[in-house]
Amino acid sequence: MKKRPEVCILPVAGLSTRNLPSTKALHKGFLTLNSKPIIQYAVDACAEIGIKEIVFIYSDQSCKHLFETHYATNEWLENHLLEKNKLDILKTLRDIVPAGMKFSFAEQKEPKGNGHAVLMAKDIVGDRDFVVMWVDDVYVPKKGSEGVLKQLLHVYDEFGGIVQNTGVFPDSEIVRYGVLEGARREGNIIHANGLIEKPAADKIPSNFGVLGPYLLPNEIMSVLPEVTKGTNGEINLADAIGLAAKRGMKMTGVITDVMRMDCGTNEELAKSNIKLSLIHDEDLRHYAKEIIKEIEQA
């Protein structure tokens, strides 16, 4: 069995312009999805597979301070909740930081792309394999299924190399993603030998688009400095992954049994809130039916 990743990189340096005005003073990671900050879904997923350290890639001190404050112990608040006997809320507060989890920070001084952001964590990651997650993509397991990272980890244990969450998309949508080359599907596993970031419509190599999260071998950190600006003018993680695959590194896509909650825009976040809330709350489903009737009769 290959040694499992123990560190996760969470790039949080973006300006979150698609979520304005909420993100003018607040990072999008603290926007809520079903009453929980979306950043917490990534942290909890990491804890589920034994990740010991999370590295936040931040853009400025105000951004860093938000994450430091959120993941620091607030003794005054905990004591207040204890005195008021609000034990359920106290447990929720303490569960923000999973047992044994360490939080580190690396600065991305210029917006040069997500690949450049990942590279900023190189010294902290050291010689460890690592996970990369995008904060505004939340994955909720379907009934009876495991979390997205756990599903990826099973494949990582078997094949090693690059393992990445993958979806199937029509031609009209696939051009928005990194697309697998030389793809060969076996059940929910996609074996591939390359990855192209956002290909032109007339050069689509397959309909398998990479979404993230990613489980990555440490060698990717050595490949990233070789990557030049991609079609979007930025240094892309997908381009480094594609280059490593072209050089012979094993690459596997996994069609995971999860629901994707897109929180990247205000509209998508609103839809995701409705969907996830209805999944978890039967009373709310009945209430929603009543509201729909009121609207239809208005």
C-alpha positions as a printed Julia matrix, in Angstrom:
298×3 Matrix{Float64}:
   0.0    0.0     0.0
   1.3    3.45   -0.93
   1.84   5.9     1.93
  -1.28   8.03    2.22
  -1.29  11.84    1.96
  -1.25  13.6     5.33
  -1.51  17.2     4.14
  -4.13  19.1     2.14
  -3.69  22.38    0.25
  -6.7   24.72    0.22
  -6.18  27.72   -2.1
  -8.21  30.6    -0.63
  -6.37  33.53   -2.21
  -9.0   34.47   -4.81
 -11.0   37.7    -4.68
 -14.34  35.85   -4.87
 -15.78  38.47   -7.23
 -18.56  36.11   -8.32
 -19.93  36.14   -4.77
 -19.97  39.92   -4.28
 -21.23  41.85   -2.39
 -21.13  39.2     0.37
 -17.4   38.7    -0.14
 -16.39  42.37    0.0
 -15.22  41.92    3.6
 -15.8   38.19    4.14
 -13.99  35.34    2.39
 -16.29  33.04    0.41
 -15.17  30.14    2.59
 -17.34  31.57    5.36
 -20.5   31.83    3.29
 -22.89  29.23    4.64
 -24.24  26.07    3.07
 -27.01  24.5     5.15
 -25.95  26.6     8.18
 -22.26  25.62    7.99
 -19.37  27.61    6.42
 -18.43  26.0     3.13
 -14.77  25.84    4.21
 -15.8   23.43    6.96
 -16.97  20.81    4.47
 -13.41  20.61    3.07
 -11.86  20.43    6.55
 -14.27  17.7     7.65
 -13.61  15.69    4.47
  -9.88  15.88    5.2
 -10.4   14.67    8.75
 -12.38  11.7     7.44
  -9.28  10.28    5.69
  -6.76  11.1     8.39
  -5.26  14.32    7.01
  -3.05  15.81    9.73
  -2.35  19.26    8.29
  -4.19  21.79    6.14
  -2.31  24.55    4.34
  -4.32  27.66    3.5
  -2.92  29.64    0.56
  -3.9   33.23    1.3
  -3.55  36.51   -0.6
  -3.34  39.12    2.16
  -3.18  39.45    5.94
  -6.9   40.15    6.33
  -7.7   36.9     4.54
  -5.2   35.01    6.7
  -6.6   36.56    9.88
 -10.11  35.3     9.1
  -8.94  31.7     8.88
  -6.64  32.02   11.89
  -9.5   33.38   13.99
 -12.0   30.78   12.83
  -9.71  27.86   13.63
  -8.38  29.24   16.93
  -9.89  28.3    20.28
 -12.24  30.95   21.66
 -12.15  30.27   25.4
 -14.47  33.15   26.29
 -17.18  31.94   23.91
 -16.8   28.32   25.01
 -17.09  29.32   28.68
 -20.13  31.46   27.9
 -21.88  28.55   26.18
 -20.95  26.25   29.06
 -22.36  28.66   31.62
 -25.61  28.96   29.63
 -25.77  25.16   29.33
 -25.84  25.41   25.54
 -23.95  22.15   25.21
 -25.11  21.26   21.68
 -23.82  24.57   20.37
 -20.61  24.14   22.36
 -20.01  20.76   20.74
 -20.6   22.25   17.3
 -18.08  24.98   18.09
 -15.44  22.55   19.3
 -15.96  20.26   16.3
 -14.76  23.06   14.0
 -11.21  21.85   14.63
 -10.92  18.06   14.1
  -8.82  16.23   16.68
  -5.11  16.34   15.87
  -5.52  18.76   12.94
  -2.83  21.38   12.31
  -3.38  24.54   10.25
  -0.57  26.24    8.32
  -0.42  29.24    6.0
   1.47  30.2     2.84
   1.13  33.49    0.98
   0.45  33.91   -2.73
   1.51  37.5    -3.33
   0.35  37.66   -6.96
  -2.69  36.05   -8.64
  -0.78  33.8   -11.03
  -3.17  30.86  -11.09
  -4.17  27.83   -9.04
  -1.01  25.92   -9.95
   1.11  28.78   -8.67
  -0.99  28.81   -5.47
  -0.3   25.11   -4.9
   3.42  25.69   -5.45
   3.46  28.23   -2.6
   2.92  25.32   -0.18
   5.99  23.41   -1.38
   8.17  24.09    1.69
   5.37  23.15    4.09
   4.44  20.0     2.18
   8.06  18.84    2.12
   8.39  15.32    0.71
   4.79  14.32    1.45
   2.12  13.42   -1.08
  -0.81  15.79   -0.79
  -4.45  16.61   -1.48
  -5.76  19.7    -3.28
  -9.36  20.84   -2.88
 -11.31  23.81   -4.24
 -13.26  25.46   -1.44
 -16.34  26.42   -3.47
 -17.02  22.86   -4.64
 -18.72  20.9    -1.85
 -19.3   17.18   -2.31
 -22.0   15.41   -0.33
 -22.07  11.6    -0.42
 -25.23   9.94   -1.63
 -27.13   7.72    0.78
 -24.98   4.75    1.75
 -21.85   6.14    0.07
 -18.54   7.35    1.52
 -17.15  10.87    1.33
 -15.45  12.04   -1.84
 -11.9   11.84   -0.45
 -12.5    8.36    0.93
 -13.67   7.17   -2.47
 -10.59   8.68   -4.11
  -8.35   7.18   -1.44
  -9.47   3.63   -2.23
  -8.28   4.14   -5.83
  -5.09   5.84   -4.66
  -4.31   2.83   -2.45
  -4.69   0.53   -5.45
  -3.02   2.5    -8.24
  -1.01   5.34   -6.67
   0.03   8.22   -8.92
  -2.46  10.98   -9.68
  -6.05  10.34   -8.59
  -8.73  12.93   -9.3
 -12.48  13.32   -9.02
 -13.98  13.21  -12.51
 -17.33  13.85  -14.16
 -18.94  13.12  -17.52
 -20.02  16.22  -19.47
 -21.56  17.01  -22.89
 -19.4   18.8   -25.45
 -21.06  22.13  -24.65
 -19.86  21.98  -21.03
 -16.63  19.98  -21.18
 -14.66  22.94  -22.56
 -14.89  24.53  -19.08
 -12.8   21.78  -17.46
  -9.52  19.96  -17.61
 -10.24  17.02  -19.93
  -8.69  13.54  -19.8
  -6.73  12.31  -22.83
  -6.4    8.68  -23.87
  -9.28   7.86  -21.55
 -10.29   4.24  -20.99
 -13.23   3.58  -18.67
 -13.59   0.55  -16.4
 -16.69   0.98  -14.28
 -16.24   4.16  -12.27
 -12.48   4.23  -12.97
 -10.98   6.2   -15.86
  -7.42   5.34  -16.88
  -5.82   8.16  -18.88
  -2.43   9.32  -20.14
  -2.94  13.07  -20.36
  -4.95  16.1   -19.29
  -5.76  19.23  -21.3
  -7.0   22.35  -19.54
 -10.12  23.82  -21.18
  -9.61  22.51  -24.73
 -11.0   24.21  -27.8
 -14.4   22.9   -28.92
 -12.87  21.2   -31.96
 -10.11  19.5   -29.94
 -12.02  17.74  -27.16
 -10.19  14.46  -26.38
 -12.98  12.92  -24.28
 -16.05  13.79  -22.24
 -14.35  13.13  -18.91
 -13.79  16.42  -17.1
 -11.68  16.76  -13.97
 -13.38  18.54  -11.09
 -11.15  17.99   -8.07
 -10.37  17.12   -5.36
  -7.0   15.66   -6.32
  -4.71  13.19   -4.56
  -1.23  13.98   -5.87
   2.26  12.52   -5.58
   4.93  14.87   -4.28
   6.62  14.88   -7.7
   3.97  17.34   -8.9
   5.74  20.02   -6.85
   8.83  19.5    -9.04
   6.79  19.72  -12.24
   4.88  22.91  -11.36
   7.88  25.29  -11.83
   8.18  24.05  -15.43
   4.61  24.98  -16.32
   4.15  28.11  -18.41
   1.01  30.21  -18.57
  -1.91  28.28  -20.01
  -4.76  29.32  -22.28
  -6.21  31.47  -19.48
  -2.91  33.29  -18.97
  -2.33  31.59  -15.6
  -0.21  28.75  -14.22
  -2.66  25.88  -13.96
  -2.46  22.8   -11.76
  -4.11  20.84  -14.58
  -1.2   21.65  -16.91
   1.31  20.3   -14.37
  -0.77  17.14  -13.94
  -0.97  16.73  -17.72
   2.79  17.17  -18.09
   3.49  14.61  -15.36
   1.16  12.13  -17.06
   2.87  12.65  -20.42
   6.14  11.73  -18.72
   4.69   8.43  -17.61
   3.12   9.12  -14.21
   0.04   6.97  -13.65
  -3.17   9.01  -13.76
  -6.64   7.83  -12.78
  -9.99   9.57  -12.79
 -12.75   8.45  -10.46
 -16.45   9.01  -11.06
 -17.42   9.3    -7.42
 -20.85   8.59   -5.96
 -21.42  12.08   -4.59
 -23.57  15.14   -5.17
 -21.75  18.3    -6.17
 -22.86  21.51   -4.46
 -21.51  24.39   -6.53
 -20.99  27.46   -4.33
 -18.97  29.52   -6.81
 -21.65  32.12   -7.57
 -24.48  33.57   -5.5
 -27.05  31.86   -7.74
 -25.4   28.45   -7.47
 -24.89  28.85   -3.73
 -28.61  29.62   -3.32
 -29.54  26.51   -5.34
 -27.11  24.37   -3.34
 -28.55  25.67   -0.07
 -32.06  24.76   -1.16
 -31.03  21.29   -2.34
 -28.91  20.34    0.67
 -31.41  21.76    3.16
 -34.25  19.79    1.6
 -32.17  16.6     1.64
 -31.53  16.87    5.38
 -34.79  18.31    6.69
 -38.11  16.54    6.11
 -40.1   19.33    7.81
 -38.51  21.81    5.44
 -39.58  19.69    2.46
 -43.21  19.92    3.62
 -42.8   23.66    4.14
 -41.34  24.05    0.65
 -44.38  22.33   -0.86
 -46.64  24.79    0.97
 -44.62  27.75   -0.27
 -44.76  26.47   -3.86
 -48.55  26.19   -3.6
 -48.76  29.76   -2.31
 -46.65  31.02   -5.17
 -48.68  29.14   -7.76
 -51.92  30.49   -6.34
 -50.74  34.08   -5.98
